[in-house]
Structures are given as structure tokens and as C-alpha cells.
Amino acid sequence: MPGLNVLTQNREIVTSILDTGWSPVAKFRLLSGGVSPNHLLEKAENIVGQKSCLSCGNCIDACPVVLRKEDKIDLQMHRTSLHLETIVEDSCIRCYSCIKVCPQVDRPLKLLAAKHRMTEKMVHWWMAVAYLLTAGTGIGLNHFRAEWGQSFTTIAGVAHRIGGLMWLLAPILFFFFDRYHFDRTIKAVMSISSKDMTWWKQAFRSLFGKQEAPFQGEYNTGQKTWYIIVLGTMLVLGVTGIMRWFWEDSMSVGTLNTIIMVHVIAALVIDISFIYHFGRKLLVRTIKKVKQILDVSIPFSPVPQEKRQKEGVKELPVAGGTSHNVTS
């Protein structure tokens, strides 16, 4: 691979970059071989460094943090990896979209970045499928059991148990297949301090426009709270579900009703949290992108005649009968 040998120390450097909450595209560009010779003029290396940012703006357009903070950036001097770092700072969520779209990052490095959090992402989708299966069948069994036939109720019950087992198995899979990122996640989530209370105060004030939104980077207080809710409800739902599964017939009516109530409350908590999480992560981002598409672009303003004559601007004809202004 150009610019990066398959050595242990290089792997450690790349891993360190990818696990730091900072835009990684500039560092990955420097680790790459630069612009392909097929895309360069002769002696181009004497004009500009092959590893210098091309200001193509791909990383700016792909970054979800920029979408949240700036909506869009059109000025060419701002469409650089350096400006991306200025905007994002430590709010990087480690999605690696900037690396994926950069034309100067070597393909092997892009593949390495894509694989870096593969287990974490697969477990995330595993949990999403497990949740939807468990929630859907659970709601149906609790509210529509009387309207279903016995065979359909049995199938729904089996699917509910399968979804529950998948849900409980998710952290075990994460631990087994990616111990490093599992430990990193648990350590970050459990690092509760007085700063988290300050974060919540700032978040509530920002809802009424009295203060800027708090830090939104990886493992912010809101994200840590989401993880704690998931783990807590996972434990409660798992314990109460297993108790009902194996010992429901031997329980007293009062004990069974208490377990059912705790199970339903925990399910309601995770349902509300999931709806908010889904809206926050997907719907809001999608709405902003759609607004960008529908937004009217800024029209091109031609150079006034007086200024054109004063600065020596000439008009060059182009296809289609229009012209460009060029300063002589």
C-alpha cells in the first residue's frame, strides 16, 4: 500500500487516529500516497504537494457534524479538511465518512477505516432487529392476544422469546468479537461525573433558546444516558421475561402481576427512548438534507460594467451562449 507498510507500529498509529474523537481525514491523507500520477500534469509535484488538500469539499459535504452545526458551506476557502477540523473539533462521532469520500486517501486505508468499527455496527443493527421483533410481538401479545388465533399467538410468543434472546445476546457478541471497543464503550458510558449534570442543565436551557446546545460529540451525556437505559432495561426485561417464561405457572397471582407490571414499565421506557433516538439520529438528519436539496441556490451575480472596466475583466464565451468573467 503506498505510504503505509503493514507493520505493527503503523497499525497502532492508524488505530489511535480512528479511536480519537477528531476528524481523521487529514491524517489519513498524509499517510496515503498522494494524488495518483494518472491525475497529475508533468512536473506537477513542483507546483503543489501531492498530499496537500485539494479543497474539493467532499469531506465537508459528507460530515454529519457539519450538517448539524453549519447546514452547508459554499465558500471554496472553507471546503478543506483543515476547516473541517476547525468546525468539528472534538465533536467527531467517528463515522469515517470524510475518509470514505476523500479522493486522496488510499483505498486500503479506506477499507481499514470501514472495517474498524464493523463489529460495533453489526451489533448495533443486531440490537435494532432484536428490539423491533421483541417490541412488535410484545405489544401484540399484550394488547391483541384475544383477537388472534391460538396458532398465531403461539408463533408470536416464540418470536418474542427469540427477539428477547437476541437482545440479551448482543453485549456478549460485542464482548466476544471486539473486546477492545467493548471495554472502550463501557469505560466511556460509566464515566459519570458532575459535568453530566451541567450538560443536562445546558440541554434544557437550549430548548428554550437561552443557551447554546451542549457538547454533541461521541459519548456525550445524552448518548451515555441512552446506553445506560438500554443496558438497564435489557437487564430488567431479561430477568422478568425469563421468570415468566419458566416459572409463570408456579407464581402467585400477586407476584405474577408485579413482574408483568415491571416488565411493561421497562418496555415502555425503552420504547419511548428508542422513538427519541430514532428521531434524533435519522429523521432530523434526513429533514436537514431534504431542506438543503429544496433550498434555492444563491444566484450568480455578474460583475457590474463599471467594475469590469476598472479591473480589466474580460468575458470569455462558453458553450450555451453564456460567458464567464475573467480578470486579465
C-alpha positions as YAML, in Angstrom:
chain: A
units: angstrom
residues:
- id: 1
  name: MET
  ca: [0.00, 0.00, 0.00]
- id: 2
  name: PRO
  ca: [1.53, 3.36, -0.98]
- id: 3
  name: GLY
  ca: [2.69, 5.37, 2.01]
- id: 4
  name: LEU
  ca: [1.80, 2.71, 4.61]
- id: 5
  name: ASN
  ca: [3.55, -0.58, 5.24]
- id: 6
  name: VAL
  ca: [1.78, -3.40, 7.01]
- id: 7
  name: LEU
  ca: [3.74, -3.01, 10.24]
- id: 8
  name: THR
  ca: [2.59, -3.25, 13.84]
- id: 9
  name: GLN
  ca: [3.55, 0.31, 14.68]
- id: 10
  name: ASN
  ca: [1.64, 1.63, 11.65]
- id: 11
  name: ARG
  ca: [-1.43, -0.36, 12.66]
- id: 12
  name: GLU
  ca: [-1.23, 1.17, 16.13]
- id: 13
  name: ILE
  ca: [-0.95, 4.67, 14.67]
- id: 14
  name: VAL
  ca: [-3.98, 4.16, 12.45]
- id: 15
  name: THR
  ca: [-6.00, 2.64, 15.30]
- id: 16
  name: SER
  ca: [-5.10, 5.57, 17.54]
- id: 17
  name: ILE
  ca: [-6.27, 8.03, 14.87]
- id: 18
  name: LEU
  ca: [-9.55, 6.21, 14.30]
- id: 19
  name: ASP
  ca: [-10.30, 5.95, 18.03]
- id: 20
  name: THR
  ca: [-9.72, 9.65, 18.70]
- id: 21
  name: GLY
  ca: [-12.73, 11.96, 18.59]
- id: 22
  name: TRP
  ca: [-11.23, 14.25, 15.95]
- id: 23
  name: SER
  ca: [-11.67, 14.46, 12.18]
- id: 24
  name: PRO
  ca: [-9.23, 11.82, 10.81]
- id: 25
  name: VAL
  ca: [-9.26, 12.60, 7.09]
- id: 26
  name: ALA
  ca: [-6.25, 14.96, 7.05]
- id: 27
  name: LYS
  ca: [-4.05, 12.45, 8.90]
- id: 28
  name: PHE
  ca: [-5.17, 9.63, 6.62]
- id: 29
  name: ARG
  ca: [-4.40, 11.77, 3.60]
- id: 30
  name: LEU
  ca: [-0.85, 12.26, 4.86]
- id: 31
  name: LEU
  ca: [-0.50, 8.51, 5.40]
- id: 32
  name: SER
  ca: [-1.56, 7.92, 1.79]
- id: 33
  name: GLY
  ca: [0.47, 8.13, -1.36]
- id: 34
  name: GLY
  ca: [-0.99, 11.40, -2.57]
- id: 35
  name: VAL
  ca: [-2.70, 12.16, -5.86]
- id: 36
  name: SER
  ca: [-2.36, 9.38, -8.41]
- id: 37
  name: PRO
  ca: [0.21, 10.15, -11.15]
- id: 38
  name: ASN
  ca: [-2.54, 9.49, -13.70]
- id: 39
  name: HIS
  ca: [-4.32, 12.59, -12.43]
- id: 40
  name: LEU
  ca: [-1.30, 14.91, -12.47]
- id: 41
  name: LEU
  ca: [0.32, 17.05, -15.13]
- id: 42
  name: GLU
  ca: [4.02, 16.56, -15.74]
- id: 43
  name: LYS
  ca: [6.16, 18.20, -13.06]
- id: 44
  name: ALA
  ca: [3.02, 18.84, -11.03]
- id: 45
  name: GLU
  ca: [4.89, 17.90, -7.85]
- id: 46
  name: ASN
  ca: [6.95, 21.07, -8.34]
- id: 47
  name: ILE
  ca: [3.79, 23.17, -8.31]
- id: 48
  name: VAL
  ca: [1.85, 21.75, -5.39]
- id: 49
  name: GLY
  ca: [2.44, 18.94, -2.92]
- id: 50
  name: GLN
  ca: [0.66, 15.75, -3.93]
- id: 51
  name: LYS
  ca: [-0.65, 15.30, -0.37]
- id: 52
  name: SER
  ca: [-1.98, 18.83, 0.02]
- id: 53
  name: CYS
  ca: [-5.74, 19.15, 0.38]
- id: 54
  name: LEU
  ca: [-7.45, 19.71, -2.98]
- id: 55
  name: SER
  ca: [-10.27, 21.77, -1.41]
- id: 56
  name: CYS
  ca: [-12.80, 19.56, -3.16]
- id: 57
  name: GLY
  ca: [-15.16, 19.84, -0.18]
- id: 58
  name: ASN
  ca: [-16.19, 16.18, -0.21]
- id: 59
  name: CYS
  ca: [-15.39, 15.75, 3.48]
- id: 60
  name: ILE
  ca: [-17.34, 18.90, 4.36]
- id: 61
  name: ASP
  ca: [-20.43, 17.70, 2.48]
- id: 62
  name: ALA
  ca: [-20.26, 14.18, 3.96]
- id: 63
  name: CYS
  ca: [-19.75, 15.13, 7.61]
- id: 64
  name: PRO
  ca: [-22.92, 14.80, 9.75]
- id: 65
  name: VAL
  ca: [-21.46, 17.14, 12.37]
- id: 66
  name: VAL
  ca: [-21.12, 19.91, 9.77]
- id: 67
  name: LEU
  ca: [-24.72, 19.25, 8.71]
- id: 68
  name: ARG
  ca: [-25.82, 19.74, 12.32]
- id: 69
  name: LYS
  ca: [-23.68, 22.81, 13.00]
- id: 70
  name: GLU
  ca: [-23.35, 24.70, 9.74]
- id: 71
  name: ASP
  ca: [-26.03, 23.20, 7.47]
- id: 72
  name: LYS
  ca: [-23.89, 23.82, 4.39]
- id: 73
  name: ILE
  ca: [-20.69, 25.57, 3.38]
- id: 74
  name: ASP
  ca: [-20.29, 27.07, -0.09]
- id: 75
  name: LEU
  ca: [-17.17, 29.23, 0.18]
- id: 76
  name: GLN
  ca: [-14.30, 27.45, -1.54]
- id: 77
  name: MET
  ca: [-11.73, 28.53, 1.05]
- id: 78
  name: HIS
  ca: [-13.81, 26.77, 3.73]
- id: 79
  name: ARG
  ca: [-14.15, 23.49, 1.86]
- id: 80
  name: THR
  ca: [-10.93, 21.97, 3.20]
- id: 81
  name: SER
  ca: [-10.01, 19.26, 5.68]
- id: 82
  name: LEU
  ca: [-8.38, 21.90, 7.88]
- id: 83
  name: HIS
  ca: [-11.63, 23.85, 8.08]
- id: 84
  name: LEU
  ca: [-13.45, 20.59, 8.78]
- id: 85
  name: GLU
  ca: [-11.24, 20.09, 11.83]
- id: 86
  name: THR
  ca: [-11.96, 23.68, 12.89]
- id: 87
  name: ILE
  ca: [-15.72, 23.10, 12.74]
- id: 88
  name: VAL
  ca: [-15.84, 19.59, 14.19]
- id: 89
  name: GLU
  ca: [-13.04, 19.79, 16.76]
- id: 90
  name: ASP
  ca: [-13.72, 17.09, 19.41]
- id: 91
  name: SER
  ca: [-17.34, 16.60, 18.29]
- id: 92
  name: CYS
  ca: [-16.34, 13.91, 15.76]
- id: 93
  name: ILE
  ca: [-18.66, 10.90, 16.02]
- id: 94
  name: ARG
  ca: [-16.16, 8.57, 14.28]
- id: 95
  name: CYS
  ca: [-18.36, 7.69, 11.31]
- id: 96
  name: TYR
  ca: [-15.36, 7.98, 8.94]
- id: 97
  name: SER
  ca: [-17.50, 9.46, 6.15]
- id: 98
  name: CYS
  ca: [-14.75, 12.03, 5.49]
- id: 99
  name: ILE
  ca: [-12.21, 9.26, 4.85]
- id: 100
  name: LYS
  ca: [-14.61, 7.41, 2.58]
- id: 101
  name: VAL
  ca: [-15.14, 10.35, 0.22]
- id: 102
  name: CYS
  ca: [-11.64, 11.84, 0.17]
- id: 103
  name: PRO
  ca: [-10.04, 11.30, -3.28]
- id: 104
  name: GLN
  ca: [-6.52, 11.45, -1.79]
- id: 105
  name: VAL
  ca: [-6.87, 8.65, 0.78]
- id: 106
  name: ASP
  ca: [-5.57, 5.29, -0.46]
- id: 107
  name: ARG
  ca: [-8.19, 2.61, -0.96]
- id: 108
  name: PRO
  ca: [-6.61, 0.15, 1.52]
- id: 109
  name: LEU
  ca: [-6.82, 2.83, 4.20]
- id: 110
  name: LYS
  ca: [-10.46, 3.45, 3.35]
- id: 111
  name: LEU
  ca: [-11.16, -0.27, 3.71]
- id: 112
  name: LEU
  ca: [-9.31, -0.36, 7.02]
- id: 113
  name: ALA
  ca: [-11.42, 2.52, 8.32]
- id: 114
  name: ALA
  ca: [-14.59, 0.81, 7.11]
- id: 115
  name: LYS
  ca: [-13.67, -2.38, 8.97]
- id: 116
  name: HIS
  ca: [-12.51, -0.64, 12.14]
- id: 117
  name: ARG
  ca: [-15.96, -0.44, 13.78]
- id: 118
  name: MET
  ca: [-17.59, -3.22, 11.79]
- id: 119
  name: THR
  ca: [-18.38, -5.38, 14.83]
- id: 120
  name: GLU
  ca: [-19.78, -2.41, 16.73]
- id: 121
  name: LYS
  ca: [-22.06, -1.51, 13.81]
- id: 122
  name: MET
  ca: [-23.20, -5.12, 13.30]
- id: 123
  name: VAL
  ca: [-24.08, -5.42, 16.99]
- id: 124
  name: HIS
  ca: [-25.95, -2.14, 16.72]
- id: 125
  name: TRP
  ca: [-28.11, -3.47, 13.86]
- id: 126
  name: TRP
  ca: [-28.46, -6.81, 15.63]
- id: 127
  name: MET
  ca: [-29.93, -4.96, 18.63]
- id: 128
  name: ALA
  ca: [-32.20, -2.90, 16.36]
- id: 129
  name: VAL
  ca: [-33.64, -6.05, 14.74]
- id: 130
  name: ALA
  ca: [-33.99, -7.73, 18.14]
- id: 131
  name: TYR
  ca: [-35.76, -4.70, 19.57]
- id: 132
  name: LEU
  ca: [-38.22, -4.37, 16.69]
- id: 133
  name: LEU
  ca: [-39.01, -8.10, 16.82]
- id: 134
  name: THR
  ca: [-39.44, -8.10, 20.61]
- id: 135
  name: ALA
  ca: [-41.38, -4.84, 20.78]
- id: 136
  name: GLY
  ca: [-43.71, -5.70, 17.92]
- id: 137
  name: THR
  ca: [-44.61, -9.15, 19.21]
- id: 138
  name: GLY
  ca: [-44.75, -7.93, 22.82]
- id: 139
  name: ILE
  ca: [-47.24, -5.18, 22.03]
- id: 140
  name: GLY
  ca: [-49.32, -7.63, 20.03]
- id: 141
  name: LEU
  ca: [-49.35, -10.26, 22.79]
- id: 142
  name: ASN
  ca: [-50.27, -7.76, 25.49]
- id: 143
  name: HIS
  ca: [-52.99, -5.88, 23.60]
- id: 144
  name: PHE
  ca: [-54.34, -8.10, 20.82]
- id: 145
  name: ARG
  ca: [-53.97, -11.64, 22.14]
- id: 146
  name: ALA
  ca: [-57.74, -12.09, 22.42]
- id: 147
  name: GLU
  ca: [-58.22, -11.19, 18.74]
- id: 148
  name: TRP
  ca: [-55.61, -13.66, 17.47]
- id: 149
  name: GLY
  ca: [-55.98, -17.35, 16.88]
- id: 150
  name: GLN
  ca: [-54.11, -19.84, 19.04]
- id: 151
  name: SER
  ca: [-51.61, -20.78, 16.34]
- id: 152
  name: PHE
  ca: [-50.74, -17.15, 15.57]
- id: 153
  name: THR
  ca: [-50.41, -16.37, 19.28]
- id: 154
  name: THR
  ca: [-48.00, -19.31, 19.66]
- id: 155
  name: ILE
  ca: [-45.88, -18.12, 16.73]
- id: 156
  name: ALA
  ca: [-45.82, -14.59, 18.15]
- id: 157
  name: GLY
  ca: [-44.79, -15.94, 21.54]
- id: 158
  name: VAL
  ca: [-41.90, -17.90, 20.04]
- id: 159
  name: ALA
  ca: [-40.79, -14.86, 18.01]
- id: 160
  name: HIS
  ca: [-40.96, -12.73, 21.16]
- id: 161
  name: ARG
  ca: [-38.67, -15.10, 23.01]
- id: 162
  name: ILE
  ca: [-36.25, -15.26, 20.07]
- id: 163
  name: GLY
  ca: [-36.13, -11.47, 19.94]
- id: 164
  name: GLY
  ca: [-35.53, -11.33, 23.69]
- id: 165
  name: LEU
  ca: [-32.67, -13.81, 23.48]
- id: 166
  name: MET
  ca: [-31.13, -11.84, 20.59]
- id: 167
  name: TRP
  ca: [-31.41, -8.66, 22.68]
- id: 168
  name: LEU
  ca: [-29.65, -10.28, 25.66]
- id: 169
  name: LEU
  ca: [-27.01, -11.84, 23.42]
- id: 170
  name: ALA
  ca: [-25.93, -8.51, 21.85]
- id: 171
  name: PRO
  ca: [-23.44, -7.36, 24.54]
- id: 172
  name: ILE
  ca: [-21.99, -10.88, 24.73]
- id: 173
  name: LEU
  ca: [-21.33, -10.83, 20.97]
- id: 174
  name: PHE
  ca: [-19.78, -7.38, 21.24]
- id: 175
  name: PHE
  ca: [-17.52, -8.54, 24.08]
- id: 176
  name: PHE
  ca: [-16.50, -11.74, 22.31]
- id: 177
  name: PHE
  ca: [-15.76, -10.35, 18.84]
- id: 178
  name: ASP
  ca: [-14.40, -6.88, 19.72]
- id: 179
  name: ARG
  ca: [-13.18, -6.78, 23.31]
- id: 180
  name: TYR
  ca: [-11.18, -3.60, 22.72]
- id: 181
  name: HIS
  ca: [-14.13, -1.44, 21.63]
- id: 182
  name: PHE
  ca: [-16.42, -3.13, 24.17]
- id: 183
  name: ASP
  ca: [-14.13, -2.05, 27.00]
- id: 184
  name: ARG
  ca: [-13.79, 1.41, 25.46]
- id: 185
  name: THR
  ca: [-17.56, 1.83, 25.28]
- id: 186
  name: ILE
  ca: [-18.25, 0.59, 28.81]
- id: 187
  name: LYS
  ca: [-15.50, 2.79, 30.26]
- id: 188
  name: ALA
  ca: [-16.88, 5.87, 28.49]
- id: 189
  name: VAL
  ca: [-20.51, 5.17, 29.40]
- id: 190
  name: MET
  ca: [-19.77, 4.56, 33.07]
- id: 191
  name: SER
  ca: [-17.66, 7.71, 33.48]
- id: 192
  name: ILE
  ca: [-20.42, 9.65, 35.26]
- id: 193
  name: SER
  ca: [-19.41, 12.96, 36.88]
- id: 194
  name: SER
  ca: [-20.76, 16.40, 37.84]
- id: 195
  name: LYS
  ca: [-20.16, 17.50, 34.24]
- id: 196
  name: ASP
  ca: [-23.07, 15.32, 33.17]
- id: 197
  name: MET
  ca: [-25.50, 17.28, 35.35]
- id: 198
  name: THR
  ca: [-24.15, 20.51, 33.84]
- id: 199
  name: TRP
  ca: [-24.71, 19.01, 30.38]
- id: 200
  name: TRP
  ca: [-28.37, 18.30, 31.15]
- id: 201
  name: LYS
  ca: [-28.92, 21.81, 32.52]
- id: 202
  name: GLN
  ca: [-27.44, 23.28, 29.37]
- id: 203
  name: ALA
  ca: [-29.52, 20.94, 27.21]
- id: 204
  name: PHE
  ca: [-32.79, 22.01, 28.87]
- id: 205
  name: ARG
  ca: [-31.88, 25.68, 28.60]
- id: 206
  name: SER
  ca: [-31.06, 25.28, 24.92]
- id: 207
  name: LEU
  ca: [-34.60, 24.01, 24.30]
- id: 208
  name: PHE
  ca: [-35.92, 27.48, 25.16]
- id: 209
  name: GLY
  ca: [-33.18, 29.33, 23.29]
- id: 210
  name: LYS
  ca: [-31.50, 30.62, 26.44]
- id: 211
  name: GLN
  ca: [-28.20, 28.83, 25.82]
- id: 212
  name: GLU
  ca: [-26.30, 27.02, 23.09]
- id: 213
  name: ALA
  ca: [-26.74, 23.28, 22.76]
- id: 214
  name: PRO
  ca: [-24.23, 21.30, 24.86]
- id: 215
  name: PHE
  ca: [-21.42, 19.13, 23.55]
- id: 216
  name: GLN
  ca: [-22.76, 16.69, 20.93]
- id: 217
  name: GLY
  ca: [-19.68, 14.58, 20.21]
- id: 218
  name: GLU
  ca: [-19.13, 10.90, 20.85]
- id: 219
  name: TYR
  ca: [-20.21, 9.69, 24.29]
- id: 220
  name: ASN
  ca: [-21.82, 12.94, 25.32]
- id: 221
  name: THR
  ca: [-24.11, 12.82, 28.36]
- id: 222
  name: GLY
  ca: [-27.21, 12.19, 26.27]
- id: 223
  name: GLN
  ca: [-25.57, 9.28, 24.49]
- id: 224
  name: LYS
  ca: [-24.28, 7.84, 27.77]
- id: 225
  name: THR
  ca: [-27.80, 8.07, 29.19]
- id: 226
  name: TRP
  ca: [-29.13, 6.19, 26.15]
- id: 227
  name: TYR
  ca: [-26.61, 3.38, 26.68]
- id: 228
  name: ILE
  ca: [-27.47, 3.16, 30.38]
- id: 229
  name: ILE
  ca: [-31.20, 2.98, 29.57]
- id: 230
  name: VAL
  ca: [-30.56, 0.22, 27.03]
- id: 231
  name: LEU
  ca: [-28.42, -1.81, 29.44]
- id: 232
  name: GLY
  ca: [-30.78, -1.23, 32.39]
- id: 233
  name: THR
  ca: [-33.96, -2.14, 30.54]
- id: 234
  name: MET
  ca: [-32.15, -5.09, 28.95]
- id: 235
  name: LEU
  ca: [-31.42, -6.45, 32.43]
- id: 236
  name: VAL
  ca: [-34.94, -5.83, 33.77]
- id: 237
  name: LEU
  ca: [-36.71, -7.18, 30.70]
- id: 238
  name: GLY
  ca: [-34.42, -10.19, 30.59]
- id: 239
  name: VAL
  ca: [-34.92, -11.13, 34.25]
- id: 240
  name: THR
  ca: [-38.69, -10.59, 34.29]
- id: 241
  name: GLY
  ca: [-39.10, -12.29, 30.90]
- id: 242
  name: ILE
  ca: [-37.16, -15.37, 31.99]
- id: 243
  name: MET
  ca: [-39.14, -15.55, 35.24]
- id: 244
  name: ARG
  ca: [-42.42, -15.52, 33.31]
- id: 245
  name: TRP
  ca: [-41.07, -17.99, 30.78]
- id: 246
  name: PHE
  ca: [-40.02, -20.69, 33.26]
- id: 247
  name: TRP
  ca: [-41.97, -20.08, 36.49]
- id: 248
  name: GLU
  ca: [-45.20, -18.36, 35.49]
- id: 249
  name: ASP
  ca: [-47.35, -21.41, 36.42]
- id: 250
  name: SER
  ca: [-45.84, -21.70, 39.90]
- id: 251
  name: MET
  ca: [-46.20, -18.00, 40.86]
- id: 252
  name: SER
  ca: [-48.96, -16.45, 42.90]
- id: 253
  name: VAL
  ca: [-51.28, -14.01, 41.14]
- id: 254
  name: GLY
  ca: [-49.85, -11.02, 43.02]
- id: 255
  name: THR
  ca: [-46.24, -11.91, 42.22]
- id: 256
  name: LEU
  ca: [-47.05, -12.55, 38.58]
- id: 257
  name: ASN
  ca: [-48.89, -9.23, 38.24]
- id: 258
  name: THR
  ca: [-45.97, -7.39, 39.83]
- id: 259
  name: ILE
  ca: [-43.50, -8.98, 37.41]
- id: 260
  name: ILE
  ca: [-45.75, -8.18, 34.47]
- id: 261
  name: MET
  ca: [-46.08, -4.54, 35.60]
- id: 262
  name: VAL
  ca: [-42.29, -4.16, 35.96]
- id: 263
  name: HIS
  ca: [-41.81, -5.78, 32.55]
- id: 264
  name: VAL
  ca: [-44.33, -3.45, 30.90]
- id: 265
  name: ILE
  ca: [-42.84, -0.32, 32.53]
- id: 266
  name: ALA
  ca: [-39.33, -1.27, 31.38]
- id: 267
  name: ALA
  ca: [-40.67, -1.94, 27.87]
- id: 268
  name: LEU
  ca: [-42.41, 1.46, 27.84]
- id: 269
  name: VAL
  ca: [-39.18, 3.21, 28.89]
- id: 270
  name: ILE
  ca: [-37.14, 1.62, 26.11]
- id: 271
  name: ASP
  ca: [-39.94, 2.26, 23.56]
- id: 272
  name: ILE
  ca: [-40.01, 6.00, 24.33]
- id: 273
  name: SER
  ca: [-36.21, 6.16, 24.34]
- id: 274
  name: PHE
  ca: [-36.00, 4.32, 21.02]
- id: 275
  name: ILE
  ca: [-38.50, 6.66, 19.36]
- id: 276
  name: TYR
  ca: [-36.47, 9.68, 20.51]
- id: 277
  name: HIS
  ca: [-33.20, 8.02, 19.47]
- id: 278
  name: PHE
  ca: [-34.60, 7.15, 16.04]
- id: 279
  name: GLY
  ca: [-35.91, 10.68, 15.51]
- id: 280
  name: ARG
  ca: [-32.72, 12.30, 16.73]
- id: 281
  name: LYS
  ca: [-30.32, 10.19, 14.71]
- id: 282
  name: LEU
  ca: [-32.22, 9.61, 11.48]
- id: 283
  name: LEU
  ca: [-35.26, 11.82, 10.97]
- id: 284
  name: VAL
  ca: [-33.67, 15.13, 11.97]
- id: 285
  name: ARG
  ca: [-30.64, 14.47, 9.77]
- id: 286
  name: THR
  ca: [-32.85, 13.44, 6.85]
- id: 287
  name: ILE
  ca: [-35.05, 16.53, 7.21]
- id: 288
  name: LYS
  ca: [-31.98, 18.80, 7.14]
- id: 289
  name: LYS
  ca: [-30.69, 17.10, 4.00]
- id: 290
  name: VAL
  ca: [-34.06, 17.44, 2.28]
- id: 291
  name: LYS
  ca: [-34.19, 21.14, 3.23]
- id: 292
  name: GLN
  ca: [-30.77, 21.59, 1.64]
- id: 293
  name: ILE
  ca: [-31.99, 19.98, -1.57]
- id: 294
  name: LEU
  ca: [-35.13, 22.11, -1.67]
- id: 295
  name: ASP
  ca: [-33.34, 25.31, -0.69]
- id: 296
  name: VAL
  ca: [-32.95, 27.84, -3.50]
- id: 297
  name: SER
  ca: [-29.31, 28.27, -4.51]
- id: 298
  name: ILE
  ca: [-27.74, 31.71, -4.37]
- id: 299
  name: PRO
  ca: [-27.95, 33.17, -7.89]
- id: 300
  name: PHE
  ca: [-24.75, 34.19, -9.68]
- id: 301
  name: SER
  ca: [-24.26, 37.96, -9.61]
- id: 302
  name: PRO
  ca: [-22.46, 39.25, -12.70]
- id: 303
  name: VAL
  ca: [-19.71, 41.84, -12.26]
- id: 304
  name: PRO
  ca: [-21.10, 45.36, -12.89]
- id: 305
  name: GLN
  ca: [-19.96, 47.07, -16.11]
- id: 306
  name: GLU
  ca: [-18.12, 49.88, -14.28]
- id: 307
  name: LYS
  ca: [-16.20, 47.44, -12.07]
- id: 308
  name: ARG
  ca: [-15.48, 45.20, -15.06]
- id: 309
  name: GLN
  ca: [-13.85, 48.06, -16.96]
- id: 310
  name: LYS
  ca: [-11.96, 49.27, -13.90]
- id: 311
  name: GLU
  ca: [-10.49, 45.86, -13.02]
- id: 312
  name: GLY
  ca: [-9.92, 44.75, -16.61]
- id: 313
  name: VAL
  ca: [-12.39, 41.86, -16.55]
- id: 314
  name: LYS
  ca: [-12.95, 40.18, -19.89]
- id: 315
  name: GLU
  ca: [-15.81, 37.93, -20.88]
- id: 316
  name: LEU
  ca: [-14.90, 34.50, -22.26]
- id: 317
  name: PRO
  ca: [-17.56, 32.79, -24.38]
- id: 318
  name: VAL
  ca: [-18.61, 29.29, -23.31]
- id: 319
  name: ALA
  ca: [-20.99, 26.70, -24.69]
- id: 320
  name: GLY
  ca: [-24.64, 27.57, -24.48]
- id: 321
  name: GLY
  ca: [-24.27, 31.28, -25.26]
- id: 322
  name: THR
  ca: [-23.25, 32.34, -21.75]
- id: 323
  name: SER
  ca: [-19.94, 33.79, -20.65]
- id: 324
  name: HIS
  ca: [-17.56, 33.80, -17.70]
- id: 325
  name: ASN
  ca: [-15.86, 36.86, -16.24]
- id: 326
  name: VAL
  ca: [-12.07, 36.60, -16.18]
- id: 327
  name: THR
  ca: [-9.67, 39.17, -14.77]
- id: 328
  name: SER
  ca: [-6.86, 40.00, -17.17]
...
